[in-house]
Amino acid sequence: MIITRTPLRISFAGGGTDLPSFYREHGGGAVASAAIDRFVHVLVNEKFDRSIRVAYSRTENVERLEDLQHGLVREAMRSVGVREALEIHTIADIPSEGTGLGSSSTLTVGLLNALYAYRGILKDPAELAEEACRIEIEHLRGTLGKQDQYIAAFGGVQYFDFHPDGTVRVSPIPLTTSDREAMSDHLSLYYTGITRRAEGILKQQSSRTGENREALTRIRDLAGAARSALLHKDWPALGSVLDEGWQLKRGLTSGISTEAIDRAYGAAKAAGAWGGKITGAGGGGFLLLLHPPERSRQIADALSPMQRFPVRITPEGSRILFVGR
């Protein structure tokens, strides 16, 4: 039996520039992001017969790999070379789809880590991230970027360069434990109660890359501004970066924001938040806010009845928790 734990993520700036439609054609992309202490656990265990059982929000029992409906599991097993006699369970700390915290890519990375460990193979974070990208973008033909797979594999606080040739440069942002704790004290996530599939929004956004080039170039620049603010532990400046990025992101395509989201964001700023954004592609999921710790209560009151999720930054990427029989 193998159990892995892989973190979800928040991104501060640069989202959208990790899409191939931008970084391949417009000089590369950049994202600043961080792993958080909300996880996806994957359990892989040998099955007594030759069939495959996969338990997630539903349960599948199939005789052949090709019959699996869960595309990520099917393609990960195929990629690793495990085709039968396997039981897989996945457990997420938050809703497993449509929350904007990178859960699908987190699952893919954690699953690959578990399947390779099951075969007695250890992969480094870059290998896990790149293979997860291949599965999601090439094999399953998804419209998505590369930031989620890389932050899930590496963890911590990172600055990613997405080069036009498809390679990725990973640059850790050096923060001490006390720095991470201080930053965490300034962060809140509020659940909008809306889940949505990112695919539709990202397809629209990708198709409008040319007309949005100027805004996306500025969004890419904001990733560098976020890195600078993180290095200087300048949390108000980081909040301003999030605020500018959100205003730009709202204009990229329809569906990224709604009247309800705009009202909630305005209320949070009026209550003392420096800035924030809807996580992921937009349209729902979680509202990420950066604020003085002493304004937490006022912001929570302003956003009631939305549920607040305090989050902490975690230095760990995907890891193997347990190996046994």
Secondary structure, DSSP 8 states (H G I E B T S, - for coil): -EEEEEEEEEEEE-TTTTSHHHHTTTT-EEEEEEEEEEEEEEEEEE-SSS-EEEESSSEEEESSGGG---HHHHHHHHHHT--SSEEEEEEESS-SSSSSS-HHHHHHHHHHHHHHHHTT----HHHHHHHHHIIIIIIS-----SHHHHHHHH-SEEEEEE-TTS-EEEEE----HHHHHHHHHTEEEEE-S----HHHHHHHHHHTTTTTHHHHHHHHHHHHHHHHHHHTT-HHHHHHHHHHHHHHHHTSSTTS--HHHHHHHHHHHHTT--EEEESTTSSSSEEEEE--GGGHHHHHHHHTTSEEE---B----SEEEEE--
